[in-house]
Amino acid sequence: MHVILLIVAGLVLWPILHVSKRLKDKVICRNCGSIGRTVVISPSNFWVELLLWCSGLLPGVVYTLWCNHAAYNACARCHARDIVPVDSPVGQKLAAEHSTDVTPGVQATRQ
């Protein structure tokens, strides 16, 4: 009975605790210059989380909350945290700088 109660509690609480932190607006990465949406990087591990939920309600809740708190938005290409909205003044400046760096059809050469 105790195991069934933990499974039901986990199934009910898991969607509530795993709220998406993904940004809706386009961003530009200061690291690589990529423009687009972000990805959410989380330190969670499914198997560790499952083991903790099976061992008890409190360890599962604590681990899930910690992972949700430690998750962050990052660049989809290089996973850097240093991103800014494209429509901000800094983002517009970065977009202008990176758009002049690349000419379509021309390979960059190093000297």
Secondary structure by P-SEA (a helix, b strand, c coil): caaaaaaaaaaaacccccccccccbbbbbcccccbbbbbbbbcccaaaaaaaaaacaaaaaaaaaaaaaaccccccccccccccccccaaaaaaaaaaaaaccccbbbbcc
